[in-house]
């Protein structure tokens, strides 16, 4: 089993970061056939071979996924895809990497 964790600090208004998080995960969900469900500031992510969440709050956006054996071979590509999309969506002046 592998895992992916991505954290970006930001200084964006709450509604804007939620919009960015939603757009990010809708793109990724479509590409990887993920099921998404918002519960407060946390977006739960499910697939037959992965589970995780995206948590967006006033200071950071955190994505954490646990990948099953079948998705482990694509973990690098999946992480890279999420990071690239997130970097495109977040304004450079409003975010920092962790």
mmCIF file as gemmi writes it, N, C-alpha and C atoms, coordinates in Angstrom:
data_model
loop_
_atom_site.group_PDB
_atom_site.id
_atom_site.type_symbol
_atom_site.label_atom_id
_atom_site.label_alt_id
_atom_site.label_comp_id
_atom_site.label_asym_id
_atom_site.label_entity_id
_atom_site.label_seq_id
_atom_site.pdbx_PDB_ins_code
_atom_site.Cartn_x
_atom_site.Cartn_y
_atom_site.Cartn_z
_atom_site.occupancy
_atom_site.B_iso_or_equiv
_atom_site.pdbx_formal_charge
_atom_site.auth_seq_id
_atom_site.auth_asym_id
_atom_site.pdbx_PDB_model_num
ATOM 1 N N . UNK Axp A 1 ? 0.832 -1.189 0 1 0 ? 1 A 1
ATOM 2 C CA . UNK Axp A 1 ? 0 0 0 1 0 ? 1 A 1
ATOM 3 C C . UNK Axp A 1 ? 0.873 1.247 0 1 0 ? 1 A 1
ATOM 4 N N . UNK Axp A 2 ? 0.51 2.222 -0.811 1 0 ? 2 A 1
ATOM 5 C CA . UNK Axp A 2 ? 1.22 3.488 -0.844 1 0 ? 2 A 1
ATOM 6 C C . UNK Axp A 2 ? 0.333 4.603 -0.362 1 0 ? 2 A 1
ATOM 7 N N . UNK Axp A 3 ? 0.937 5.754 -0.203 1 0 ? 3 A 1
ATOM 8 C CA . UNK Axp A 3 ? 0.131 6.902 0.204 1 0 ? 3 A 1
ATOM 9 C C . UNK Axp A 3 ? 0.647 8.16 -0.472 1 0 ? 3 A 1
ATOM 10 N N . UNK Axp A 4 ? -0.228 9.133 -0.557 1 0 ? 4 A 1
ATOM 11 C CA . UNK Axp A 4 ? 0.084 10.438 -1.14 1 0 ? 4 A 1
ATOM 12 C C . UNK Axp A 4 ? -0.353 11.481 -0.133 1 0 ? 4 A 1
ATOM 13 N N . UNK Axp A 5 ? 0.524 12.443 0.121 1 0 ? 5 A 1
ATOM 14 C CA . UNK Axp A 5 ? 0.151 13.567 0.976 1 0 ? 5 A 1
ATOM 15 C C . UNK Axp A 5 ? 0.703 14.838 0.34 1 0 ? 5 A 1
ATOM 16 N N . UNK Axp A 6 ? -0.189 15.796 0.148 1 0 ? 6 A 1
ATOM 17 C CA . UNK Axp A 6 ? 0.167 17.082 -0.454 1 0 ? 6 A 1
ATOM 18 C C . UNK Axp A 6 ? -0.413 18.175 0.435 1 0 ? 6 A 1
ATOM 19 N N . UNK Axp A 7 ? 0.415 19.153 0.78 1 0 ? 7 A 1
ATOM 20 C CA . UNK Axp A 7 ? -0.047 20.264 1.617 1 0 ? 7 A 1
ATOM 21 C C . UNK Axp A 7 ? 0.411 21.57 0.971 1 0 ? 7 A 1
ATOM 22 N N . UNK Axp A 8 ? -0.507 22.499 0.86 1 0 ? 8 A 1
ATOM 23 C CA . UNK Axp A 8 ? -0.185 23.85 0.39 1 0 ? 8 A 1
ATOM 24 C C . UNK Axp A 8 ? -0.791 24.843 1.373 1 0 ? 8 A 1
ATOM 25 N N . UNK Axp A 9 ? 0.049 25.701 1.931 1 0 ? 9 A 1
ATOM 26 C CA . UNK Axp A 9 ? -0.452 26.805 2.749 1 0 ? 9 A 1
ATOM 27 C C . UNK Axp A 9 ? -0.965 27.88 1.803 1 0 ? 9 A 1
ATOM 28 N N . UNK Axp A 10 ? -1.957 28.633 2.248 1 0 ? 10 A 1
ATOM 29 C CA . UNK Axp A 10 ? -2.519 29.682 1.387 1 0 ? 10 A 1
ATOM 30 C C . UNK Axp A 10 ? -3.046 30.83 2.238 1 0 ? 10 A 1
ATOM 31 N N . UNK Axp A 11 ? -3.357 31.911 1.57 1 0 ? 11 A 1
ATOM 32 C CA . UNK Axp A 11 ? -3.939 33.08 2.244 1 0 ? 11 A 1
ATOM 33 C C . UNK Axp A 11 ? -5.19 33.541 1.5 1 0 ? 11 A 1
ATOM 34 N N . UNK Axp A 12 ? -5.944 32.584 1.008 1 0 ? 12 A 1
ATOM 35 C CA . UNK Axp A 12 ? -7.153 32.875 0.226 1 0 ? 12 A 1
ATOM 36 C C . UNK Axp A 12 ? -8.402 32.878 1.109 1 0 ? 12 A 1
ATOM 37 N N . UNK Axp A 13 ? -9.43 33.6 0.689 1 0 ? 13 A 1
ATOM 38 C CA . UNK Axp A 13 ? -10.714 33.547 1.399 1 0 ? 13 A 1
ATOM 39 C C . UNK Axp A 13 ? -11.286 32.119 1.345 1 0 ? 13 A 1
ATOM 40 N N . UNK Axp A 14 ? -12.054 31.781 2.365 1 0 ? 14 A 1
ATOM 41 C CA . UNK Axp A 14 ? -12.591 30.425 2.496 1 0 ? 14 A 1
ATOM 42 C C . UNK Axp A 14 ? -13.35 29.961 1.254 1 0 ? 14 A 1
ATOM 43 N N . UNK Axp A 15 ? -14.255 30.779 0.758 1 0 ? 15 A 1
ATOM 44 C CA . UNK Axp A 15 ? -15.051 30.38 -0.416 1 0 ? 15 A 1
ATOM 45 C C . UNK Axp A 15 ? -14.164 30.115 -1.636 1 0 ? 15 A 1
ATOM 46 N N . UNK Axp A 16 ? -13.121 30.897 -1.804 1 0 ? 16 A 1
ATOM 47 C CA . UNK Axp A 16 ? -12.235 30.714 -2.95 1 0 ? 16 A 1
ATOM 48 C C . UNK Axp A 16 ? -11.455 29.403 -2.84 1 0 ? 16 A 1
ATOM 49 N N . UNK Axp A 17 ? -10.961 29.076 -1.648 1 0 ? 17 A 1
ATOM 50 C CA . UNK Axp A 17 ? -10.202 27.832 -1.503 1 0 ? 17 A 1
ATOM 51 C C . UNK Axp A 17 ? -11.11 26.618 -1.66 1 0 ? 17 A 1
ATOM 52 N N . UNK Axp A 18 ? -12.359 26.723 -1.218 1 0 ? 18 A 1
ATOM 53 C CA . UNK Axp A 18 ? -13.312 25.621 -1.424 1 0 ? 18 A 1
ATOM 54 C C . UNK Axp A 18 ? -13.602 25.442 -2.915 1 0 ? 18 A 1
ATOM 55 N N . UNK Axp A 19 ? -13.753 26.543 -3.629 1 0 ? 19 A 1
ATOM 56 C CA . UNK Axp A 19 ? -13.981 26.479 -5.081 1 0 ? 19 A 1
ATOM 57 C C . UNK Axp A 19 ? -12.791 25.83 -5.785 1 0 ? 19 A 1
ATOM 58 N N . UNK Axp A 20 ? -11.58 26.209 -5.398 1 0 ? 20 A 1
ATOM 59 C CA . UNK Axp A 20 ? -10.37 25.636 -5.986 1 0 ? 20 A 1
ATOM 60 C C . UNK Axp A 20 ? -10.276 24.147 -5.665 1 0 ? 20 A 1
ATOM 61 N N . UNK Axp A 21 ? -10.546 23.782 -4.419 1 0 ? 21 A 1
ATOM 62 C CA . UNK Axp A 21 ? -10.497 22.377 -4.018 1 0 ? 21 A 1
ATOM 63 C C . UNK Axp A 21 ? -11.504 21.552 -4.813 1 0 ? 21 A 1
ATOM 64 N N . UNK Axp A 22 ? -12.685 22.095 -4.979 1 0 ? 22 A 1
ATOM 65 C CA . UNK Axp A 22 ? -13.729 21.406 -5.73 1 0 ? 22 A 1
ATOM 66 C C . UNK Axp A 22 ? -13.32 21.21 -7.189 1 0 ? 22 A 1
ATOM 67 N N . UNK Axp A 23 ? -12.812 22.252 -7.794 1 0 ? 23 A 1
ATOM 68 C CA . UNK Axp A 23 ? -12.383 22.175 -9.194 1 0 ? 23 A 1
ATOM 69 C C . UNK Axp A 23 ? -11.242 21.174 -9.357 1 0 ? 23 A 1
ATOM 70 N N . UNK Axp A 24 ? -10.294 21.217 -8.437 1 0 ? 24 A 1
ATOM 71 C CA . UNK Axp A 24 ? -9.16 20.29 -8.469 1 0 ? 24 A 1
ATOM 72 C C . UNK Axp A 24 ? -9.635 18.85 -8.433 1 0 ? 24 A 1
ATOM 73 N N . UNK Axp A 25 ? -10.467 18.522 -7.464 1 0 ? 25 A 1
ATOM 74 C CA . UNK Axp A 25 ? -10.858 17.137 -7.289 1 0 ? 25 A 1
ATOM 75 C C . UNK Axp A 25 ? -11.859 16.66 -8.329 1 0 ? 25 A 1
ATOM 76 N N . UNK Axp A 26 ? -12.656 17.555 -8.881 1 0 ? 26 A 1
ATOM 77 C CA . UNK Axp A 26 ? -13.551 17.14 -9.965 1 0 ? 26 A 1
ATOM 78 C C . UNK Axp A 26 ? -12.747 16.699 -11.182 1 0 ? 26 A 1
ATOM 79 N N . UNK Axp A 27 ? -11.673 17.43 -11.489 1 0 ? 27 A 1
ATOM 80 C CA . UNK Axp A 27 ? -10.787 17.029 -12.592 1 0 ? 27 A 1
ATOM 81 C C . UNK Axp A 27 ? -10.158 15.669 -12.321 1 0 ? 27 A 1
ATOM 82 N N . UNK Axp A 28 ? -9.606 15.502 -11.136 1 0 ? 28 A 1
ATOM 83 C CA . UNK Axp A 28 ? -8.928 14.257 -10.767 1 0 ? 28 A 1
ATOM 84 C C . UNK Axp A 28 ? -9.936 13.11 -10.676 1 0 ? 28 A 1
ATOM 85 N N . UNK Axp A 29 ? -11.105 13.366 -10.111 1 0 ? 29 A 1
ATOM 86 C CA . UNK Axp A 29 ? -12.124 12.328 -9.959 1 0 ? 29 A 1
ATOM 87 C C . UNK Axp A 29 ? -12.575 11.792 -11.303 1 0 ? 29 A 1
ATOM 88 N N . UNK Axp A 30 ? -12.73 12.685 -12.253 1 0 ? 30 A 1
ATOM 89 C CA . UNK Axp A 30 ? -13.147 12.257 -13.59 1 0 ? 30 A 1
ATOM 90 C C . UNK Axp A 30 ? -12.079 11.382 -14.232 1 0 ? 30 A 1
ATOM 91 N N . UNK Axp A 31 ? -10.835 11.786 -14.089 1 0 ? 31 A 1
ATOM 92 C CA . UNK Axp A 31 ? -9.73 11.047 -14.705 1 0 ? 31 A 1
ATOM 93 C C . UNK Axp A 31 ? -9.522 9.672 -14.065 1 0 ? 31 A 1
ATOM 94 N N . UNK Axp A 32 ? -9.693 9.58 -12.737 1 0 ? 32 A 1
ATOM 95 C CA . UNK Axp A 32 ? -9.405 8.333 -12.017 1 0 ? 32 A 1
ATOM 96 C C . UNK Axp A 32 ? -10.647 7.644 -11.463 1 0 ? 32 A 1
ATOM 97 N N . UNK Axp A 33 ? -11.825 8.091 -11.85 1 0 ? 33 A 1
ATOM 98 C CA . UNK Axp A 33 ? -13.085 7.472 -11.447 1 0 ? 33 A 1
ATOM 99 C C . UNK Axp A 33 ? -13.25 7.421 -9.925 1 0 ? 33 A 1
ATOM 100 N N . UNK Axp A 34 ? -13.035 8.57 -9.278 1 0 ? 34 A 1
ATOM 101 C CA . UNK Axp A 34 ? -13.161 8.675 -7.826 1 0 ? 34 A 1
ATOM 102 C C . UNK Axp A 34 ? -14.553 9.164 -7.451 1 0 ? 34 A 1
ATOM 103 N N . UNK Axp A 35 ? -15.029 8.748 -6.284 1 0 ? 35 A 1
ATOM 104 C CA . UNK Axp A 35 ? -16.284 9.252 -5.74 1 0 ? 35 A 1
ATOM 105 C C . UNK Axp A 35 ? -15.935 10.299 -4.695 1 0 ? 35 A 1
ATOM 106 N N . UNK Axp A 36 ? -16.643 11.43 -4.729 1 0 ? 36 A 1
ATOM 107 C CA . UNK Axp A 36 ? -16.362 12.557 -3.845 1 0 ? 36 A 1
ATOM 108 C C . UNK Axp A 36 ? -17.589 12.916 -3.028 1 0 ? 36 A 1
ATOM 109 N N . UNK Axp A 37 ? -17.358 13.302 -1.752 1 0 ? 37 A 1
ATOM 110 C CA . UNK Axp A 37 ? -18.466 13.743 -0.908 1 0 ? 37 A 1
ATOM 111 C C . UNK Axp A 37 ? -17.951 14.759 0.109 1 0 ? 37 A 1
ATOM 112 N N . UNK Axp A 38 ? -18.488 15.992 0.024 1 0 ? 38 A 1
ATOM 113 C CA . UNK Axp A 38 ? -18.125 17.041 0.983 1 0 ? 38 A 1
ATOM 114 C C . UNK Axp A 38 ? -18.835 16.808 2.308 1 0 ? 38 A 1
ATOM 115 N N . UNK Axp A 39 ? -18.103 16.965 3.394 1 0 ? 39 A 1
ATOM 116 C CA . UNK Axp A 39 ? -18.656 16.991 4.75 1 0 ? 39 A 1
ATOM 117 C C . UNK Axp A 39 ? -17.942 18.13 5.466 1 0 ? 39 A 1
ATOM 118 N N . UNK Axp A 40 ? -18.594 19.278 5.52 1 0 ? 40 A 1
ATOM 119 C CA . UNK Axp A 40 ? -17.953 20.465 6.089 1 0 ? 40 A 1
ATOM 120 C C . UNK Axp A 40 ? -16.803 20.921 5.201 1 0 ? 40 A 1
ATOM 121 N N . UNK Axp A 41 ? -15.617 21.1 5.788 1 0 ? 41 A 1
ATOM 122 C CA . UNK Axp A 41 ? -14.433 21.518 5.039 1 0 ? 41 A 1
ATOM 123 C C . UNK Axp A 41 ? -13.631 20.344 4.493 1 0 ? 41 A 1
ATOM 124 N N . UNK Axp A 42 ? -14.155 19.135 4.647 1 0 ? 42 A 1
ATOM 125 C CA . UNK Axp A 42 ? -13.427 17.938 4.241 1 0 ? 42 A 1
ATOM 126 C C . UNK Axp A 42 ? -14.154 17.236 3.094 1 0 ? 42 A 1
ATOM 127 N N . UNK Axp A 43 ? -13.412 16.985 2.039 1 0 ? 43 A 1
ATOM 128 C CA . UNK Axp A 43 ? -13.934 16.267 0.882 1 0 ? 43 A 1
ATOM 129 C C . UNK Axp A 43 ? -13.427 14.832 0.959 1 0 ? 43 A 1
ATOM 130 N N . UNK Axp A 44 ? -14.328 13.897 1.19 1 0 ? 44 A 1
ATOM 131 C CA . UNK Axp A 44 ? -13.946 12.487 1.281 1 0 ? 44 A 1
ATOM 132 C C . UNK Axp A 44 ? -13.828 11.915 -0.134 1 0 ? 44 A 1
ATOM 133 N N . UNK Axp A 45 ? -12.774 11.149 -0.332 1 0 ? 45 A 1
ATOM 134 C CA . UNK Axp A 45 ? -12.453 10.597 -1.646 1 0 ? 45 A 1
ATOM 135 C C . UNK Axp A 45 ? -12.461 9.078 -1.536 1 0 ? 45 A 1
ATOM 136 N N . UNK Axp A 46 ? -13.216 8.434 -2.43 1 0 ? 46 A 1
ATOM 137 C CA . UNK Axp A 46 ? -13.278 6.977 -2.394 1 0 ? 46 A 1
ATOM 138 C C . UNK Axp A 46 ? -13.189 6.394 -3.792 1 0 ? 46 A 1
ATOM 139 N N . UNK Axp A 47 ? -12.616 5.228 -3.831 1 0 ? 47 A 1
ATOM 140 C CA . UNK Axp A 47 ? -12.481 4.433 -5.045 1 0 ? 47 A 1
ATOM 141 C C . UNK Axp A 47 ? -12.307 3.002 -4.549 1 0 ? 47 A 1
ATOM 142 N N . UNK Axp A 48 ? -12.524 2.055 -5.408 1 0 ? 48 A 1
ATOM 143 C CA . UNK Axp A 48 ? -12.359 0.662 -4.997 1 0 ? 48 A 1
ATOM 144 C C . UNK Axp A 48 ? -10.952 0.4 -4.455 1 0 ? 48 A 1
ATOM 145 N N . UNK Axp A 49 ? -9.955 1.18 -4.915 1 0 ? 49 A 1
ATOM 146 C CA . UNK Axp A 49 ? -8.561 0.923 -4.537 1 0 ? 49 A 1
ATOM 147 C C . UNK Axp A 49 ? -7.882 2.093 -3.846 1 0 ? 49 A 1
ATOM 148 N N . UNK Axp A 50 ? -8.647 3.07 -3.384 1 0 ? 50 A 1
ATOM 149 C CA . UNK Axp A 50 ? -8.053 4.181 -2.643 1 0 ? 50 A 1
ATOM 150 C C . UNK Axp A 50 ? -9.095 4.835 -1.748 1 0 ? 50 A 1
ATOM 151 N N . UNK Axp A 51 ? -8.625 5.426 -0.682 1 0 ? 51 A 1
ATOM 152 C CA . UNK Axp A 51 ? -9.463 6.197 0.231 1 0 ? 51 A 1
ATOM 153 C C . UNK Axp A 51 ? -8.647 7.378 0.711 1 0 ? 51 A 1
ATOM 154 N N . UNK Axp A 52 ? -9.332 8.457 0.992 1 0 ? 52 A 1
ATOM 155 C CA . UNK Axp A 52 ? -8.61 9.609 1.5 1 0 ? 52 A 1
ATOM 156 C C . UNK Axp A 52 ? -9.506 10.813 1.628 1 0 ? 52 A 1
ATOM 157 N N . UNK Axp A 53 ? -8.863 11.971 1.714 1 0 ? 53 A 1
ATOM 158 C CA . UNK Axp A 53 ? -9.619 13.201 1.876 1 0 ? 53 A 1
ATOM 159 C C . UNK Axp A 53 ? -8.819 14.393 1.383 1 0 ? 53 A 1
ATOM 160 N N . UNK Axp A 54 ? -9.547 15.461 1.165 1 0 ? 54 A 1
ATOM 161 C CA . UNK Axp A 54 ? -8.983 16.778 0.928 1 0 ? 54 A 1
ATOM 162 C C . UNK Axp A 54 ? -9.588 17.655 2.011 1 0 ? 54 A 1
ATOM 163 N N . UNK Axp A 55 ? -8.74 18.33 2.777 1 0 ? 55 A 1
ATOM 164 C CA . UNK Axp A 55 ? -9.223 19.221 3.825 1 0 ? 55 A 1
ATOM 165 C C . UNK Axp A 55 ? -8.792 20.636 3.472 1 0 ? 55 A 1
ATOM 166 N N . UNK Axp A 56 ? -9.742 21.532 3.353 1 0 ? 56 A 1
ATOM 167 C CA . UNK Axp A 56 ? -9.467 22.929 3.003 1 0 ? 56 A 1
ATOM 168 C C . UNK Axp A 56 ? -9.917 23.81 4.148 1 0 ? 56 A 1
ATOM 169 N N . UNK Axp A 57 ? -8.974 24.534 4.742 1 0 ? 57 A 1
ATOM 170 C CA . UNK Axp A 57 ? -9.351 25.469 5.799 1 0 ? 57 A 1
ATOM 171 C C . UNK Axp A 57 ? -8.744 26.836 5.512 1 0 ? 57 A 1
ATOM 172 N N . UNK Axp A 58 ? -8.796 27.724 6.473 1 0 ? 58 A 1
ATOM 173 C CA . UNK Axp A 58 ? -8.363 29.11 6.279 1 0 ? 58 A 1
ATOM 174 C C . UNK Axp A 58 ? -6.863 29.252 6.057 1 0 ? 58 A 1
ATOM 175 N N . UNK Axp A 59 ? -6.078 28.233 6.38 1 0 ? 59 A 1
ATOM 176 C CA . UNK Axp A 59 ? -4.627 28.348 6.273 1 0 ? 59 A 1
ATOM 177 C C . UNK Axp A 59 ? -3.985 27.409 5.266 1 0 ? 59 A 1
ATOM 178 N N . UNK Axp A 60 ? -4.613 26.255 5.016 1 0 ? 60 A 1
ATOM 179 C CA . UNK Axp A 60 ? -3.962 25.28 4.144 1 0 ? 60 A 1
ATOM 180 C C . UNK Axp A 60 ? -4.983 24.396 3.438 1 0 ? 60 A 1
ATOM 181 N N . UNK Axp A 61 ? -4.476 23.728 2.424 1 0 ? 61 A 1
ATOM 182 C CA . UNK Axp A 61 ? -5.229 22.695 1.739 1 0 ? 61 A 1
ATOM 183 C C . UNK Axp A 61 ? -4.368 21.437 1.83 1 0 ? 61 A 1
ATOM 184 N N . UNK Axp A 62 ? -4.971 20.364 2.318 1 0 ? 62 A 1
ATOM 185 C CA . UNK Axp A 62 ? -4.228 19.121 2.54 1 0 ? 62 A 1
ATOM 186 C C . UNK Axp A 62 ? -4.955 17.983 1.834 1 0 ? 62 A 1
ATOM 187 N N . UNK Axp A 63 ? -4.194 17.214 1.081 1 0 ? 63 A 1
ATOM 188 C CA . UNK Axp A 63 ? -4.748 16.054 0.392 1 0 ? 63 A 1
ATOM 189 C C . UNK Axp A 63 ? -3.989 14.833 0.888 1 0 ? 63 A 1
ATOM 190 N N . UNK Axp A 64 ? -4.734 13.841 1.344 1 0 ? 64 A 1
ATOM 191 C CA . UNK Axp A 64 ? -4.118 12.615 1.838 1 0 ? 64 A 1
ATOM 192 C C . UNK Axp A 64 ? -4.874 11.425 1.258 1 0 ? 64 A 1
ATOM 193 N N . UNK Axp A 65 ? -4.153 10.564 0.576 1 0 ? 65 A 1
ATOM 194 C CA . UNK Axp A 65 ? -4.752 9.38 -0.041 1 0 ? 65 A 1
ATOM 195 C C . UNK Axp A 65 ? -3.965 8.135 0.348 1 0 ? 65 A 1
ATOM 196 N N . UNK Axp A 66 ? -4.673 7.062 0.623 1 0 ? 66 A 1
ATOM 197 C CA . UNK Axp A 66 ? -4.052 5.753 0.821 1 0 ? 66 A 1
ATOM 198 C C . UNK Axp A 66 ? -4.424 4.915 -0.394 1 0 ? 66 A 1
ATOM 199 N N . UNK Axp A 67 ? -3.416 4.44 -1.086 1 0 ? 67 A 1
ATOM 200 C CA . UNK Axp A 67 ? -3.639 3.709 -2.327 1 0 ? 67 A 1
ATOM 201 C C . UNK Axp A 67 ? -3.544 2.209 -2.096 1 0 ? 67 A 1
ATOM 202 N N . UNK Axp A 68 ? -4.453 1.485 -2.711 1 0 ? 68 A 1
ATOM 203 C CA . UNK Axp A 68 ? -4.397 0.033 -2.674 1 0 ? 68 A 1
ATOM 204 C C . UNK Axp A 68 ? -3.319 -0.48 -3.617 1 0 ? 68 A 1
ATOM 205 N N . UNK Axp A 69 ? -3.102 -1.752 -3.565 1 0 ? 69 A 1
ATOM 206 C CA . UNK Axp A 69 ? -2.051 -2.396 -4.347 1 0 ? 69 A 1
ATOM 207 C C . UNK Axp A 69 ? -2.196 -2.126 -5.85 1 0 ? 69 A 1
ATOM 208 N N . UNK Axp A 70 ? -3.42 -2.122 -6.355 1 0 ? 70 A 1
ATOM 209 C CA . UNK Axp A 70 ? -3.618 -1.934 -7.79 1 0 ? 70 A 1
ATOM 210 C C . UNK Axp A 70 ? -3.278 -0.518 -8.273 1 0 ? 70 A 1
ATOM 211 N N . UNK Axp A 71 ? -3.408 0.481 -7.399 1 0 ? 71 A 1
ATOM 212 C CA . UNK Axp A 71 ? -3.08 1.85 -7.799 1 0 ? 71 A 1
ATOM 213 C C . UNK Axp A 71 ? -1.654 2.253 -7.444 1 0 ? 71 A 1
ATOM 214 N N . UNK Axp A 72 ? -0.967 1.428 -6.662 1 0 ? 72 A 1
ATOM 215 C CA . UNK Axp A 72 ? 0.391 1.776 -6.258 1 0 ? 72 A 1
ATOM 216 C C . UNK Axp A 72 ? 1.307 2.058 -7.454 1 0 ? 72 A 1
ATOM 217 N N . UNK Axp A 73 ? 1.222 1.281 -8.541 1 0 ? 73 A 1
ATOM 218 C CA . UNK Axp A 73 ? 2.098 1.568 -9.69 1 0 ? 73 A 1
ATOM 219 C C . UNK Axp A 73 ? 1.888 2.95 -10.313 1 0 ? 73 A 1
ATOM 220 N N . UNK Axp A 74 ? 0.719 3.541 -10.149 1 0 ? 74 A 1
ATOM 221 C CA . UNK Axp A 74 ? 0.468 4.867 -10.726 1 0 ? 74 A 1
ATOM 222 C C . UNK Axp A 74 ? 0.514 5.975 -9.676 1 0 ? 74 A 1
ATOM 223 N N . UNK Axp A 75 ? 0.998 5.672 -8.478 1 0 ? 75 A 1
ATOM 224 C CA . UNK Axp A 75 ? 0.992 6.665 -7.396 1 0 ? 75 A 1
ATOM 225 C C . UNK Axp A 75 ? 1.798 7.903 -7.744 1 0 ? 75 A 1
ATOM 226 N N . UNK Axp A 76 ? 2.952 7.734 -8.387 1 0 ? 76 A 1
ATOM 227 C CA . UNK Axp A 76 ? 3.768 8.893 -8.755 1 0 ? 76 A 1
ATOM 228 C C . UNK Axp A 76 ? 3.032 9.767 -9.76 1 0 ? 76 A 1
ATOM 229 N N . UNK Axp A 77 ? 2.416 9.157 -10.758 1 0 ? 77 A 1
ATOM 230 C CA . UNK Axp A 77 ? 1.685 9.895 -11.793 1 0 ? 77 A 1
ATOM 231 C C . UNK Axp A 77 ? 0.472 10.597 -11.183 1 0 ? 77 A 1
ATOM 232 N N . UNK Axp A 78 ? -0.236 9.915 -10.292 1 0 ? 78 A 1
ATOM 233 C CA . UNK Axp A 78 ? -1.401 10.503 -9.637 1 0 ? 78 A 1
ATOM 234 C C . UNK Axp A 78 ? -0.984 11.705 -8.788 1 0 ? 78 A 1
ATOM 235 N N . UNK Axp A 79 ? 0.067 11.548 -8.001 1 0 ? 79 A 1
ATOM 236 C CA . UNK Axp A 79 ? 0.535 12.66 -7.161 1 0 ? 79 A 1
ATOM 237 C C . UNK Axp A 79 ? 0.964 13.839 -8.024 1 0 ? 79 A 1
ATOM 238 N N . UNK Axp A 80 ? 1.704 13.55 -9.08 1 0 ? 80 A 1
ATOM 239 C CA . UNK Axp A 80 ? 2.159 14.606 -9.98 1 0 ? 80 A 1
ATOM 240 C C . UNK Axp A 80 ? 0.979 15.321 -10.631 1 0 ? 80 A 1
ATOM 241 N N . UNK Axp A 81 ? -0.03 14.567 -11.026 1 0 ? 81 A 1
ATOM 242 C CA . UNK Axp A 81 ? -1.225 15.147 -11.645 1 0 ? 81 A 1
ATOM 243 C C . UNK Axp A 81 ? -1.953 16.067 -10.667 1 0 ? 81 A 1
ATOM 244 N N . UNK Axp A 82 ? -2.102 15.631 -9.419 1 0 ? 82 A 1
ATOM 245 C CA . UNK Axp A 82 ? -2.761 16.456 -8.407 1 0 ? 82 A 1
ATOM 246 C C . UNK Axp A 82 ? -1.951 17.723 -8.146 1 0 ? 82 A 1
ATOM 247 N N . UNK Axp A 83 ? -0.641 17.583 -7.975 1 0 ? 83 A 1
ATOM 248 C CA . UNK Axp A 83 ? 0.209 18.746 -7.7 1 0 ? 83 A 1
ATOM 249 C C . UNK Axp A 83 ? 0.187 19.754 -8.845 1 0 ? 83 A 1
ATOM 250 N N . UNK Axp A 84 ? 0.281 19.274 -10.071 1 0 ? 84 A 1
ATOM 251 C CA . UNK Axp A 84 ? 0.266 20.185 -11.227 1 0 ? 84 A 1
ATOM 252 C C . UNK Axp A 84 ? -1.061 20.934 -11.321 1 0 ? 84 A 1
ATOM 253 N N . UNK Axp A 85 ? -2.165 20.215 -11.139 1 0 ? 85 A 1
ATOM 254 C CA . UNK Axp A 85 ? -3.474 20.858 -11.206 1 0 ? 85 A 1
ATOM 255 C C . UNK Axp A 85 ? -3.637 21.861 -10.069 1 0 ? 85 A 1
ATOM 256 N N . UNK Axp A 86 ? -3.224 21.492 -8.872 1 0 ? 86 A 1
ATOM 257 C CA . UNK Axp A 86 ? -3.305 22.388 -7.722 1 0 ? 86 A 1
ATOM 258 C C . UNK Axp A 86 ? -2.455 23.635 -7.949 1 0 ? 86 A 1
ATOM 259 N N . UNK Axp A 87 ? -1.256 23.456 -8.472 1 0 ? 87 A 1
ATOM 260 C CA . UNK Axp A 87 ? -0.375 24.595 -8.734 1 0 ? 87 A 1
ATOM 261 C C . UNK Axp A 87 ? -0.943 25.527 -9.802 1 0 ? 87 A 1
ATOM 262 N N . UNK Axp A 88 ? -1.668 24.966 -10.765 1 0 ? 88 A 1
ATOM 263 C CA . UNK Axp A 88 ? -2.315 25.794 -11.791 1 0 ? 88 A 1
ATOM 264 C C . UNK Axp A 88 ? -3.469 26.607 -11.209 1 0 ? 88 A 1
ATOM 265 N N . UNK Axp A 89 ? -4.195 26.013 -10.263 1 0 ? 89 A 1
ATOM 266 C CA . UNK Axp A 89 ? -5.382 26.652 -9.714 1 0 ? 89 A 1
ATOM 267 C C . UNK Axp A 89 ? -5.081 27.664 -8.612 1 0 ? 89 A 1
ATOM 268 N N . UNK Axp A 90 ? -4.054 27.417 -7.819 1 0 ? 90 A 1
ATOM 269 C CA . UNK Axp A 90 ? -3.722 28.33 -6.722 1 0 ? 90 A 1
ATOM 270 C C . UNK Axp A 90 ? -2.89 29.499 -7.23 1 0 ? 90 A 1
ATOM 271 N N . UNK Axp A 91 ? -3.292 30.71 -6.917 1 0 ? 91 A 1
ATOM 272 C CA . UNK Axp A 91 ? -2.475 31.871 -7.283 1 0 ? 91 A 1
ATOM 273 C C . UNK Axp A 91 ? -1.125 31.785 -6.58 1 0 ? 91 A 1
ATOM 274 N N . UNK Axp A 92 ? -0.045 31.995 -7.324 1 0 ? 92 A 1
ATOM 275 C CA . UNK Axp A 92 ? 1.313 31.85 -6.766 1 0 ? 92 A 1
ATOM 276 C C . UNK Axp A 92 ? 1.542 32.746 -5.557 1 0 ? 92 A 1
ATOM 277 N N . UNK Axp A 93 ? 1.022 33.949 -5.565 1 0 ? 93 A 1
ATOM 278 C CA . UNK Axp A 93 ? 1.237 34.889 -4.458 1 0 ? 93 A 1
ATOM 279 C C . UNK Axp A 93 ? 0.51 34.467 -3.186 1 0 ? 93 A 1
ATOM 280 N N . UNK Axp A 94 ? -0.477 33.576 -3.316 1 0 ? 94 A 1
ATOM 281 C CA . UNK Axp A 94 ? -1.306 33.227 -2.16 1 0 ? 94 A 1
ATOM 282 C C . UNK Axp A 94 ? -0.973 31.864 -1.577 1 0 ? 94 A 1
ATOM 283 N N . UNK Axp A 95 ? 0.062 31.173 -2.083 1 0 ? 95 A 1
ATOM 284 C CA . UNK Axp A 95 ? 0.338 29.85 -1.556 1 0 ? 95 A 1
ATOM 285 C C . UNK Axp A 95 ? 1.826 29.638 -1.318 1 0 ? 95 A 1
ATOM 286 N N . UNK Axp A 96 ? 2.11 28.666 -0.443 1 0 ? 96 A 1
ATOM 287 C CA . UNK Axp A 96 ? 3.479 28.237 -0.223 1 0 ? 96 A 1
ATOM 288 C C . UNK Axp A 96 ? 3.473 26.724 -0.068 1 0 ? 96 A 1
ATOM 289 N N . UNK Axp A 97 ? 4.61 26.114 -0.382 1 0 ? 97 A 1
ATOM 290 C CA . UNK Axp A 97 ? 4.73 24.655 -0.358 1 0 ? 97 A 1
ATOM 291 C C . UNK Axp A 97 ? 5.186 24.181 1.005 1 0 ? 97 A 1
ATOM 292 N N . UNK Axp A 98 ? 4.753 22.979 1.333 1 0 ? 98 A 1
ATOM 293 C CA . UNK Axp A 98 ? 5.227 22.331 2.55 1 0 ? 98 A 1
ATOM 294 C C . UNK Axp A 98 ? 5.846 21.023 2.189 1 0 ? 98 A 1
